[in-house]
Amino acid sequence: MATKKTVQLSHGGGGKEMNQLITEMFFKAFNNPILASQEDAAKLNMCGHIAFTTDSFTVSPLFFAGGDIGKLAIAGTVNDLAMMAAQPEYLSCSFIIEEGFALDDLNTIVSSMAEELHKSGARIVCGDTKVVPKGCADGLFINTSGVGRILNPNISAKHLQTDDAIIVSRDIGRHGAAILMARDGLTLESSLCSDCDTLWPIVEQLLAANIKIHAMRDATRGGISAVLNEWAVASNVGISVDETAMPVCDEVKGLCELFGFEPYDLANEGTFLLSVPKELAHGAIEVMQRYGHCEQAAIIGHVTKKQPGKVILNTPWASSRYLDLPQGELLPRIC
C-alpha cells in the first residue's frame, strides 16, 4: 500500500519543496499573467470606485455536502464584493497548512477554488503559503482578500426606505444545517447540502436589468436575523417579516426542531437579501428566477416606520414577536 504524500515543514521553508508546491499546484490551478510574473506584489490596473474585502476561513470539517473550505473561501470573498455591486476582479489567497496534511486533499481544495473562480471571472493574483508544526493548526486555514470595481455606488445598509420590499434569494439555513450534519456525523436519509455558491452572476443580472437596489447583503454568520437587524439599526427603520413567507426546506426544519435552532439564525453561504422599492419587487424576483436560478426567491417582508431599529416576525397564528440578533455561538467554525 503506497504511503500517502503529506505536507512537510519544508513545503513552507522557501526552498525547493516550497517552490515545487507553489509551481505544480497553485500556479497550475490559478494560472494568469499577473500571478505568473512572480513579483513581490501584484500590479493592478483599476480606476473608479473600488470595493475591498478580506475574510479568513476555518470551517470544520474541511469537506461538507455541497462544498469544501476552498470553494467557501472563493465564494465568500466574491460574494462580499458582489453585495456592494462590485464586479469581482482580483483576489489574494494565503494558506496556513498543518504539517502532515494530505497533499491529495490540498489538491482537491485548490481545484475547487479554481472552479469557483470561473463563475465570477475573478483571478488570484498574489498569495502566501505557511506550514506550521503538527498540532498548531487544524489541518488548513485560508485567508482571501478581494477587490472589485463598483458598478452601483448607491447600495448601502443605510439606504433602506419605508415600504421597501425585503426579498430573499432562496431557502435559508442550508449551510449551517449541512455543517451540523457533517460535524455530528448524522446519517439522516437526506440530500441536504450547503448553499455555498458564488452570487455574482445573479447580482450582475439584477444590475443589468436596472433594478433599483437600496441594500443587499449575503446572510452568512447569524443568518437572515443578523442581516435584518443590522439593516434596521443602520437605516433607523423597522422591518416586518412574515414567517409563512420564509422559504425553508423540510430537512432544515427537521434539524432545527431536533436541536432547538431557528432557521433564521443559521448561516448561509449562497443566499442573500435585497431591499428594493415595492413596485420593483416582482420584477426583481422575475430576473432572479429566470436568469439566476433562484426559483425560491420570495418577498418575505417590508420596511416600516414603526419601531425603528427593530425586526418584527409575524407568525402564522396572527401573533408577532421581535426577531432579535442571535446570541452566543450556535455553531462555531461554520465558515
Buried (B, 14 or more C-beta within 10 A) or exposed (E): EEEEEBBBBBBBEEEEBBEEBBEEBBBEBBEBEBBEEEEEEBEEEEEEBBBEBEBBBBBBBBBBBBBBBBBBBBBBBBBBBBBBBBBBBBBBBBBBBBBBBEBEBBBBBBBBBBEBBEBBEBBBBBBEBEBBEEEEBBBBBBBBBBBBBBBBEEBBBEBBBEEBBBBBBBBBBBBBBBBBBBBEEEEEEBEBBBBBBBBBBBBBBBBEBEBBBBBBBBBBBBBBBBBBBBBBBBBEBBBBBBBEEBBBBEBBEBBBEEEEBBBBBBBBBBBBBBBBBBEBBEBBBEBBBEBBBBEBBBBBBBBBEEBEEBBBBBEEEEEBEEBBBBEEEBBEEBB
